[in-house]
Amino acid sequence: MPAQRRQFLRHAVRLGLTATLGGGLGALQACRRTRPAHALPSGDRLVSATDASTGLPLLRLPEGFRYFSFGWTGDALVGGGRIPPAADGMGVVASDGDRLTLIRNQEVPDSDGAFAAADAAYDADCGGGCVRLTVDLAEERLLGAEAALTGTLVNCSGGVSPWGTWISGEEIVIDRDLMVPPSSSLRARKIRQIHGLAFEVSASGPPQARPIHDMGLFRHEAVAFDAATGQAYLTEDREVAAGFYRYTPRKPGDLAAGGSLEMLGAEGGPDLRRGVRAGQRWRVRWAPIANPLLGHTPGTHDQGGVLGQGLAAGGSLFLRLEGCLGRSDGIWFTSTSGGDAGAGQVWRYDPRSAELELMHEVSDRTLLDYPDNLSEGPGGGMVICEDSPLRQHMRLNWMGRDGRLRTIAENHTRLDGVDFGASEWTGCCVSPDGRWLFANIYKPGFTVAITGPWEDWLRS
C-alpha cells in the first residue's frame, strides 16, 4: 500500500470515516488489496462514450456509464442573449422530482458588454456572471437556460447556501481607483464598479446583482457553509500566497446585511505551502480583517489587501486555494499547487474542535494532479476536478474516505479539428438522489450529466 494512502487511512480510522458504500471494514479491506500501478488509479478502465445529446465521443467513462451534454457556449438564453464561454463553478440550487435547477459561473474576463439583461447588470459592460440551467433527468435533456447574474468579471467558483441560493465569486480585484491589475488579461475598458466580490444569486426569477461587501474584496474562489452556524468558509485563488477565510453574518441567512470576515491562523504553522506532512494537525485561531474592502496592499495593485491584513493579524499562508466543501466532519478544501511536489494538497478544518489537518498531499502526479473543485461523491467519497498542466486528457476523479483514488471520466473533446482534451474539469456537483454527477468542461464550455452503476463501480 502506498505510503500516502496508509497515512490517509490512519486519519480516516481516527475520524470514524472508513465506511464506504457496500460495506464498512469488508469494503475497506478490499480497498487495501488494490494498489495503483499505472497511470489510471486502482486499475480503472475507461472506454469511449458517446454523448446522448450530440452523438459525439466527448468523454471516456467506466463501462456501463452514460451521459448527456447541455448548456453549450453560444446557446440561446431565454429572454435574449447567448451563453458566454468559460464554464466554471456550479451547484444544484433547486429540485422538483426529476427536474433540477443548476447555476453555473461564466469566468469571462472582458468588459465588452454584459451577456444579457444590461439593465440589471452589476457593471453594464462586464461580460461575466452566471446562467441558470433547468434539466429534466427523466427525459435527459435541458429544459431552458437563462441569465441569473450579469455584469460581473471572472466568476470562478462559489457554493450553494443552506437556503438554496448560489454564491458566485469574482477572481479578480479592481479597487475603488478602478485600475486593472497588471497581472490581469482584462482589457481596461469601461469599468465602473469595484470587482473582487461575492454575489448571492437566486434559484429563480430575473437576474439581480446582490454583492456581499463584507465577504471581502479579494480573488474569490469557492464557498462552503457550516449549516449548524450559518458561517461561510471561503478560498482565495492567489498563485504565490493565499488565505482561507470565515465569514460570520450578523443576521443568519442574510449575507448582504453585513458580518465579520476573518482569516485562518494555524498555531505554529504560519506558512503551510510546503514542508508539512499528511496527518499533521494544528489548533486554529481566526485573525480579524479590519477592512474587507481593501483590495490591494496600499501603494500597489497586488490584489492582496485582504490577505495582508490577515497575515499581519496572525493568519497562515496557503498556496492557490480552490475547491471548498462542507461535510458532516468539517470543511474540506484544496490547495491546487501546494505541497512539496507542487501538485496539490487536500485539507480539512473541523469547526467543532477548531483544528486543521492536512489529509492528503499529492506526490504521484500520474494518479492525481492539481486538485481543484470538490463535491460530494458516491460511496461517501469526494469528486475532485483536475486542472493539471501535465494532462493531455484532463480527469474527473473520485477519492474515497480511505484515500482510494479512482478516475470517473477523462475529457476527450475534439470539435472541428480542435482538441479540447486538456481543458479542465470544473463545477462538479451531484443530484439530490446521488444518481447523477454534473460537471463542466471549461473550454469550449458545456455541462455533462453522468450516470451509471455507481455501487458496482465502487465494488469493482
TORFI-170617 format. One record per residue (C-alpha): chain; x, y, z. Coordinates in pm, 1 decimal. Example, Ala and Ser with C-alpha at 12.3 -4.5 7.8 and 13.67 -1.06 7.14 Angstrom:
<nuvexs>
[A [1230.0 -450.0 780.0]]
[A [1367.0 -106.0 714.0]]
</nuvexs>
This chain:
<nuvexs>
[A [0.0 0.0 0.0]]
[A [143.7 342.3 -96.1]]
[A [265.9 547.7 199.3]]
[A [27.2 833.6 125.5]]
[A [-271.4 605.5 135.0]]
[A [-156.4 446.2 461.0]]
[A [-142.8 795.2 611.8]]
[A [-487.9 887.1 479.6]]
[A [-626.6 556.6 606.2]]
[A [-498.2 622.2 956.6]]
[A [-671.0 961.8 957.4]]
[A [-992.9 805.7 827.3]]
[A [-991.7 540.0 1100.1]]
[A [-931.1 805.3 1366.8]]
[A [-1221.4 1012.5 1229.2]]
[A [-1452.6 712.2 1201.7]]
[A [-1489.2 762.1 825.8]]
[A [-1397.6 417.0 696.9]]
[A [-1747.3 303.6 600.0]]
[A [-1787.2 320.9 223.6]]
[A [-2078.7 222.4 2.6]]
[A [-2118.5 -152.8 15.3]]
[A [-1975.1 -227.0 348.1]]
[A [-1761.7 -88.0 627.0]]
[A [-1445.7 -284.0 710.1]]
[A [-1508.4 -550.9 448.2]]
[A [-1502.7 -289.0 174.2]]
[A [-1204.4 -123.7 340.8]]
[A [-1007.4 -448.5 344.4]]
[A [-1093.3 -497.8 -20.3]]
[A [-959.7 -148.9 -87.8]]
[A [-629.0 -242.7 71.4]]
[A [-574.3 -512.9 -188.7]]
[A [-595.0 -257.9 -469.3]]
[A [-270.0 -81.5 -546.2]]
[A [-239.7 179.8 -821.1]]
[A [32.0 54.3 -1054.0]]
[A [-6.2 271.6 -1359.8]]
[A [-143.9 598.3 -1491.6]]
[A [-508.9 535.1 -1400.1]]
[A [-580.2 482.7 -1030.2]]
[A [-698.0 147.0 -895.8]]
[A [-681.7 -27.5 -1232.1]]
[A [-969.3 175.6 -1376.4]]
[A [-1051.0 107.1 -1738.1]]
[A [-1226.6 380.3 -1933.2]]
[A [-1394.3 341.2 -2271.0]]
[A [-1505.0 593.8 -2529.5]]
[A [-1860.9 706.1 -2458.2]]
[A [-2097.9 886.3 -2695.0]]
[A [-2284.3 1195.8 -2581.9]]
[A [-2660.0 1130.5 -2596.5]]
[A [-2722.4 1494.5 -2694.2]]
[A [-2474.8 1545.9 -2979.0]]
[A [-2369.7 1194.6 -3079.3]]
[A [-2004.2 1294.0 -3028.2]]
[A [-1745.9 1090.7 -2830.9]]
[A [-1662.5 1369.8 -2585.7]]
[A [-1565.6 1158.6 -2283.9]]
[A [-1416.1 831.0 -2173.1]]
[A [-1608.5 668.5 -1886.8]]
[A [-1620.6 335.9 -1698.7]]
[A [-1810.8 66.7 -1884.4]]
[A [-2184.7 86.4 -1828.2]]
[A [-2190.1 464.2 -1774.6]]
[A [-2360.0 719.2 -1997.6]]
[A [-2404.2 1097.5 -2017.8]]
[A [-2569.8 1384.2 -2198.7]]
[A [-2440.9 1737.6 -2256.7]]
[A [-2619.5 2073.0 -2235.8]]
[A [-2564.4 2444.1 -2184.3]]
[A [-2305.5 2490.6 -2458.6]]
[A [-2128.8 2820.9 -2516.6]]
[A [-2328.3 3016.6 -2772.8]]
[A [-2663.8 2853.1 -2699.8]]
[A [-2957.7 3093.3 -2677.8]]
[A [-3080.1 3222.8 -2343.4]]
[A [-3446.2 3268.9 -2258.2]]
[A [-3513.8 3640.7 -2278.3]]
[A [-3229.7 3710.8 -2518.7]]
[A [-2854.9 3681.7 -2534.0]]
[A [-2633.1 3375.4 -2553.1]]
[A [-2442.4 3162.3 -2307.1]]
[A [-2091.7 3305.8 -2267.9]]
[A [-1773.5 3095.2 -2270.7]]
[A [-1561.4 2963.0 -1982.1]]
[A [-1796.2 2733.8 -1784.6]]
[A [-1670.0 2719.4 -1427.0]]
[A [-1813.7 2665.3 -1076.5]]
[A [-2165.0 2522.5 -1047.7]]
[A [-2419.0 2393.0 -797.7]]
[A [-2765.8 2239.9 -774.4]]
[A [-2993.0 2504.9 -618.9]]
[A [-3340.6 2351.1 -658.7]]
[A [-3508.2 2021.0 -738.2]]
[A [-3861.7 1906.3 -808.8]]
[A [-3861.3 1536.0 -876.1]]
[A [-3662.0 1475.9 -1192.0]]
[A [-3638.3 1848.8 -1266.0]]
[A [-3327.2 2017.6 -1132.1]]
[A [-3200.2 2373.3 -1146.8]]
[A [-2827.3 2439.8 -1160.0]]
[A [-2647.9 2773.2 -1152.4]]
[A [-2320.2 2789.9 -1343.2]]
[A [-2049.3 3054.1 -1335.0]]
[A [-1908.4 3200.8 -1655.3]]
[A [-1547.4 3307.0 -1592.0]]
[A [-1536.0 3582.8 -1853.8]]
[A [-1254.0 3840.0 -1815.4]]
[A [-1369.8 4109.9 -2054.2]]
[A [-1550.1 4442.1 -2046.9]]
[A [-1702.7 4425.4 -2393.2]]
[A [-2058.9 4427.0 -2264.1]]
[A [-2290.9 4225.3 -2040.9]]
[A [-2405.4 3898.8 -2198.5]]
[A [-2771.9 3961.2 -2110.6]]
[A [-3009.2 4195.7 -1927.5]]
[A [-2784.5 4501.8 -1926.3]]
[A [-3040.6 4699.3 -1725.5]]
[A [-2999.7 4452.6 -1436.0]]
[A [-2621.1 4421.0 -1469.5]]
[A [-2386.6 4498.8 -1182.7]]
[A [-2141.9 4668.5 -1421.6]]
[A [-2305.2 4711.1 -1761.6]]
[A [-2001.9 4644.7 -1979.6]]
[A [-1855.6 4345.9 -1794.2]]
[A [-1905.9 4007.4 -1957.1]]
[A [-1907.6 3759.1 -1668.2]]
[A [-2185.8 3626.0 -1449.8]]
[A [-2399.4 3314.7 -1407.6]]
[A [-2651.4 3117.8 -1609.8]]
[A [-2940.1 2917.3 -1466.6]]
[A [-2988.7 2573.8 -1627.3]]
[A [-3302.3 2362.9 -1579.5]]
[A [-3278.7 1995.9 -1675.1]]
[A [-3520.0 1704.3 -1683.6]]
[A [-3330.0 1391.9 -1578.6]]
[A [-3611.9 1156.4 -1676.7]]
[A [-3600.6 1288.0 -2032.6]]
[A [-3225.0 1356.8 -2011.7]]
[A [-3243.0 1699.4 -2168.1]]
[A [-3213.2 2070.9 -2099.0]]
[A [-3545.3 2248.1 -2048.3]]
[A [-3412.5 2602.6 -2052.2]]
[A [-3120.9 2836.8 -1990.3]]
[A [-3145.0 3194.3 -1862.1]]
[A [-2925.5 3464.4 -1718.0]]
[A [-2905.9 3465.6 -1337.4]]
[A [-2630.4 3725.5 -1281.4]]
[A [-2470.6 3954.2 -1536.9]]
[A [-2221.4 4239.6 -1547.3]]
[A [-1953.4 4084.5 -1329.1]]
[A [-1597.9 3966.3 -1401.1]]
[A [-1407.2 3636.4 -1381.6]]
[A [-1677.6 3442.9 -1194.5]]
[A [-1472.2 3143.3 -1098.0]]
[A [-1633.5 2926.3 -833.5]]
[A [-1872.5 2958.5 -541.8]]
[A [-2108.9 2741.2 -344.0]]
[A [-2472.1 2665.3 -260.1]]
[A [-2612.8 2823.0 56.2]]
[A [-2820.5 2620.4 306.5]]
[A [-3128.2 2815.8 190.1]]
[A [-3085.3 2730.9 -179.4]]
[A [-2908.0 3028.2 -334.4]]
[A [-2576.8 3031.0 -519.2]]
[A [-2278.8 3236.6 -401.1]]
[A [-2067.3 3340.1 -700.3]]
[A [-1718.1 3484.6 -651.5]]
[A [-1509.6 3710.6 -876.1]]
[A [-1147.3 3602.4 -913.2]]
[A [-1000.1 3945.2 -978.7]]
[A [-954.6 4260.5 -771.7]]
[A [-1036.4 4606.1 -909.1]]
[A [-1036.0 4852.9 -620.5]]
[A [-1200.4 5193.6 -595.1]]
[A [-942.1 5350.2 -827.2]]
[A [-1087.0 5118.3 -1099.4]]
[A [-736.9 5027.7 -1219.8]]
[A [-698.8 4680.5 -1370.1]]
[A [-418.6 4479.2 -1201.1]]
[A [-109.4 4448.4 -1425.6]]
[A [-121.6 4067.9 -1397.6]]
[A [-473.3 4051.9 -1543.8]]
[A [-557.0 3974.3 -1906.2]]
[A [-859.8 4202.0 -1880.2]]
[A [-872.1 4482.3 -2130.5]]
[A [-919.5 4804.0 -1934.2]]
[A [-1242.1 4934.8 -2084.4]]
[A [-1544.6 5090.3 -1917.6]]
[A [-1502.0 4955.7 -1565.5]]
[A [-1746.1 5143.0 -1341.5]]
[A [-1763.8 4929.4 -1024.4]]
[A [-1524.0 4759.7 -786.7]]
[A [-1469.1 4390.1 -859.6]]
[A [-1348.5 4101.8 -648.0]]
[A [-1673.8 4046.7 -460.3]]
[A [-1903.9 3756.6 -383.9]]
[A [-2264.7 3778.2 -508.7]]
[A [-2575.9 3596.2 -395.0]]
[A [-2774.4 3454.1 -689.3]]
[A [-3136.7 3339.0 -667.4]]
[A [-3262.0 2999.4 -781.2]]
[A [-3538.9 3163.4 -985.6]]
[A [-3654.9 3496.9 -1119.2]]
[A [-3488.7 3770.9 -1324.0]]
[A [-3116.5 3838.5 -1285.8]]
[A [-3019.3 4050.7 -988.0]]
[A [-2681.7 4183.2 -873.2]]
[A [-2658.3 4134.6 -495.3]]
[A [-2299.0 4190.6 -382.8]]
[A [-2193.1 4082.4 -33.3]]
[A [-1943.0 4355.8 50.3]]
[A [-1837.4 4230.3 392.4]]
[A [-1728.5 3898.2 240.9]]
[A [-1427.4 4088.6 116.5]]
[A [-1257.4 4221.4 -192.4]]
[A [-1011.1 3950.4 -294.4]]
[A [-957.2 3678.3 -555.0]]
[A [-1261.0 3471.9 -461.8]]
[A [-1278.7 3103.2 -542.6]]
[A [-1513.7 2859.9 -362.8]]
[A [-1758.0 2892.6 -71.5]]
[A [-1886.8 2627.9 170.4]]
[A [-2123.3 2664.4 465.2]]
[A [-2143.2 2522.3 812.5]]
[A [-2517.1 2458.3 824.7]]
[A [-2516.4 2449.8 1205.1]]
[A [-2386.3 2805.5 1242.8]]
[A [-2459.8 2970.9 907.9]]
[A [-2093.7 3067.0 875.6]]
[A [-1938.4 3065.3 529.5]]
[A [-1584.5 2947.6 453.1]]
[A [-1404.6 3093.0 152.0]]
[A [-1095.5 3006.8 -50.0]]
[A [-866.5 3253.3 -226.0]]
[A [-701.8 3162.0 -556.3]]
[A [-378.3 3353.8 -544.3]]
[A [-71.5 3196.7 -701.0]]
[A [207.1 3295.3 -461.9]]
[A [20.2 3339.8 -134.5]]
[A [-342.4 3291.3 -34.6]]
[A [-565.4 3275.3 271.0]]
[A [-856.3 3067.9 397.6]]
[A [-1141.3 3282.6 533.1]]
[A [-1450.5 3262.5 750.1]]
[A [-1749.8 3495.7 717.9]]
[A [-1994.1 3526.0 1006.6]]
[A [-2312.9 3711.9 907.8]]
[A [-2465.9 3939.9 1166.9]]
[A [-2805.2 3800.7 1071.9]]
[A [-2800.1 3427.2 985.5]]
[A [-2935.7 3370.8 635.7]]
[A [-2890.2 3734.1 531.3]]
[A [-2535.8 3756.8 399.5]]
[A [-2565.9 4103.7 247.1]]
[A [-2675.6 4257.2 578.8]]
[A [-2312.6 4254.1 685.7]]
[A [-2086.9 4048.0 904.8]]
[A [-1728.2 3982.9 1006.4]]
[A [-1450.1 3840.4 788.7]]
[A [-1157.8 3650.4 940.9]]
[A [-854.3 3458.7 814.6]]
[A [-745.8 3118.7 946.1]]
[A [-429.4 3112.1 1151.3]]
[A [-273.5 2775.3 1238.0]]
[A [-88.5 2788.2 1570.0]]
[A [277.8 2711.6 1497.4]]
[A [208.7 2697.7 1121.8]]
[A [246.0 3044.6 969.9]]
[A [335.3 2902.8 625.6]]
[A [157.3 2585.3 511.3]]
[A [252.8 2597.1 144.7]]
[A [542.4 2349.4 170.9]]
[A [719.6 2138.3 428.3]]
[A [419.8 1983.7 603.3]]
[A [312.0 1619.8 614.0]]
[A [-17.4 1436.3 579.3]]
[A [-171.5 1380.3 921.2]]
[A [-20.5 1691.1 1075.0]]
[A [-267.4 1896.2 1280.9]]
[A [-282.4 2248.3 1417.4]]
[A [-504.2 2434.1 1658.0]]
[A [-674.2 2724.3 1481.1]]
[A [-742.1 3084.7 1573.9]]
[A [-913.7 3338.3 1349.5]]
[A [-745.1 3665.7 1255.9]]
[A [-985.3 3958.1 1204.1]]
[A [-992.8 4152.0 876.5]]
[A [-1042.5 4515.4 975.4]]
[A [-1116.5 4645.8 625.1]]
[A [-1266.1 4376.0 398.8]]
[A [-1286.0 4621.0 104.2]]
[A [-913.0 4698.2 99.2]]
[A [-842.3 4521.4 -229.5]]
[A [-468.7 4591.7 -265.5]]
[A [-173.8 4646.1 -39.8]]
[A [-154.9 5027.2 -18.0]]
[A [51.8 5174.2 -299.6]]
[A [19.8 4861.3 -518.9]]
[A [-225.8 4670.8 -737.0]]
[A [-124.7 4330.9 -597.0]]
[A [-480.4 4205.7 -517.9]]
[A [-351.7 4124.2 -169.3]]
[A [-503.2 4388.0 58.0]]
[A [-725.2 4144.9 249.6]]
[A [-450.4 3882.7 266.1]]
[A [-200.5 4131.3 404.8]]
[A [-436.0 4230.6 686.3]]
[A [-491.5 3867.7 779.2]]
[A [-122.2 3785.7 782.8]]
[A [-45.6 4088.3 997.9]]
[A [-304.6 3964.0 1249.8]]
[A [-158.3 3611.4 1265.4]]
[A [-311.9 3433.6 965.9]]
[A [-143.4 3144.6 781.5]]
[A [-20.2 3127.7 424.3]]
[A [-153.8 2875.1 174.5]]
[A [-92.9 2838.3 -197.8]]
[A [-368.1 2877.0 -456.8]]
[A [-673.7 2763.2 -262.7]]
[A [-961.7 2648.1 -481.3]]
[A [-1224.7 2382.8 -400.7]]
[A [-1425.3 2402.4 -76.5]]
[A [-1682.5 2151.7 51.4]]
[A [-1887.3 2145.3 371.7]]
[A [-1943.2 1796.9 515.6]]
[A [-2058.8 1649.8 845.4]]
[A [-1696.5 1608.0 954.0]]
[A [-1581.5 1957.5 864.2]]
[A [-1487.2 2190.7 582.7]]
[A [-1262.1 2036.1 316.8]]
[A [-1059.5 2249.2 76.5]]
[A [-784.8 2211.1 -181.2]]
[A [-455.9 2385.5 -242.9]]
[A [-413.4 2322.7 -613.5]]
[A [-35.4 2361.7 -633.7]]
[A [59.3 2328.6 -267.4]]
[A [287.0 2066.0 -116.0]]
[A [648.3 1969.3 -168.0]]
[A [581.5 1832.1 -517.7]]
[A [380.9 2142.2 -609.4]]
[A [98.6 1910.8 -716.3]]
[A [-171.2 1972.8 -457.9]]
[A [-298.0 1929.0 -104.4]]
[A [-635.4 1834.9 45.7]]
[A [-711.6 2000.0 381.9]]
[A [-986.5 1960.6 643.7]]
[A [-1091.7 2213.9 905.8]]
[A [-1309.0 2086.2 1190.5]]
[A [-1516.6 2375.5 1334.3]]
[A [-1612.8 2168.2 1639.6]]
[A [-1256.8 2109.2 1760.4]]
[A [-1110.5 2419.7 1589.9]]
[A [-840.4 2201.7 1432.1]]
[A [-686.6 2199.3 1084.5]]
[A [-543.8 1881.6 933.2]]
[A [-359.8 1802.8 611.8]]
[A [-548.1 1497.2 485.3]]
[A [-364.5 1429.5 159.3]]
[A [-63.8 1561.8 -29.1]]
[A [-3.7 1464.0 -390.3]]
[A [331.2 1301.9 -460.4]]
[A [249.3 1082.6 -763.0]]
[A [120.8 1317.2 -1030.2]]
[A [20.5 1028.3 -1259.5]]
[A [-259.3 944.4 -1013.2]]
[A [-380.5 1291.3 -913.2]]
[A [-254.7 1633.3 -1014.0]]
[A [-367.2 1986.5 -929.5]]
[A [-689.6 1908.2 -736.7]]
[A [-938.7 2189.4 -790.5]]
[A [-1319.5 2193.5 -746.7]]
[A [-1469.7 1949.6 -493.1]]
[A [-1811.3 1794.4 -443.2]]
[A [-1976.0 1507.0 -261.1]]
[A [-1937.0 1177.3 -441.3]]
[A [-2076.3 824.8 -443.1]]
[A [-1990.8 591.8 -158.1]]
[A [-1925.9 872.7 86.1]]
[A [-1628.1 990.3 -117.6]]
[A [-1545.6 1316.7 -289.7]]
[A [-1533.1 1410.2 -655.4]]
[A [-1223.2 1611.9 -744.8]]
[A [-1178.7 1812.2 -1064.0]]
[A [-826.2 1830.8 -1204.8]]
[A [-662.7 2138.8 -1352.9]]
[A [-332.1 1973.2 -1436.9]]
[A [-67.4 2135.6 -1660.2]]
[A [57.2 1784.8 -1746.1]]
[A [-251.8 1605.6 -1874.6]]
[A [-332.7 1563.6 -2240.9]]
[A [-676.1 1443.4 -2128.6]]
[A [-798.0 1603.5 -1806.1]]
[A [-953.3 1378.8 -1542.5]]
[A [-1250.2 1383.7 -1310.1]]
[A [-1150.2 1180.0 -1003.6]]
[A [-1308.5 1015.9 -700.6]]
[A [-1135.7 994.6 -362.5]]
[A [-1275.0 758.5 -100.4]]
[A [-1272.6 827.7 269.6]]
[A [-997.1 564.8 294.8]]
[A [-775.5 752.1 46.8]]
[A [-858.6 534.8 -254.0]]
[A [-835.8 716.4 -587.9]]
[A [-1040.5 630.8 -894.3]]
[A [-1096.0 804.5 -1226.6]]
[A [-1458.1 867.8 -1320.8]]
[A [-1402.0 1038.0 -1655.8]]
[A [-1145.9 1173.3 -1898.3]]
[A [-1201.4 1466.7 -2129.2]]
[A [-1159.3 1364.0 -2495.1]]
[A [-1349.7 1655.8 -2650.4]]
[A [-1248.4 1734.7 -3007.2]]
[A [-1452.3 1974.4 -3220.9]]
[A [-1387.2 2095.6 -3575.0]]
[A [-1029.9 1971.5 -3559.2]]
[A [-955.0 2145.4 -3227.6]]
[A [-850.4 1921.7 -2937.1]]
[A [-1000.8 2039.3 -2605.1]]
[A [-887.9 1731.9 -2409.6]]
[A [-652.0 1934.4 -2189.3]]
[A [-929.4 2174.4 -2086.1]]
[A [-1000.7 2149.5 -1714.4]]
[A [-1299.5 1995.7 -1542.5]]
[A [-1497.4 2240.3 -1327.9]]
[A [-1820.3 2275.3 -1131.8]]
[A [-1871.2 1917.6 -1013.9]]
[A [-2190.4 1857.3 -813.5]]
[A [-2441.8 1576.4 -762.7]]
[A [-2818.2 1536.0 -786.4]]
[A [-3005.7 1505.9 -454.7]]
[A [-3062.4 1132.4 -510.5]]
[A [-2692.8 1074.8 -585.3]]
[A [-2757.7 911.1 -923.1]]
[A [-2626.3 1190.0 -1145.7]]
[A [-2293.3 1367.0 -1140.1]]
[A [-2274.5 1704.6 -1313.9]]
[A [-1952.1 1870.5 -1426.5]]
[A [-1831.2 2122.8 -1681.6]]
[A [-1566.6 2124.0 -1949.8]]
[A [-1423.4 2475.1 -1918.8]]
[A [-1346.1 2511.4 -2291.5]]
[A [-1530.1 2519.1 -2525.9]]
[A [-1779.9 2543.4 -2238.6]]
[A [-2056.8 2291.9 -2168.8]]
[A [-2203.2 2076.9 -1891.4]]
[A [-2236.2 1699.6 -1877.1]]
[A [-2464.5 1483.9 -1662.7]]
[A [-2309.3 1142.1 -1595.5]]
[A [-2486.9 838.6 -1454.3]]
[A [-2420.1 468.2 -1422.9]]
[A [-2391.3 173.7 -1182.9]]
[A [-2207.3 362.7 -907.3]]
[A [-2234.1 85.7 -646.7]]
[A [-2097.8 -181.6 -880.6]]
[A [-1820.4 51.6 -994.2]]
[A [-1708.9 120.4 -637.8]]
[A [-1703.7 -251.9 -557.9]]
[A [-1502.9 -343.7 -868.1]]
</nuvexs>
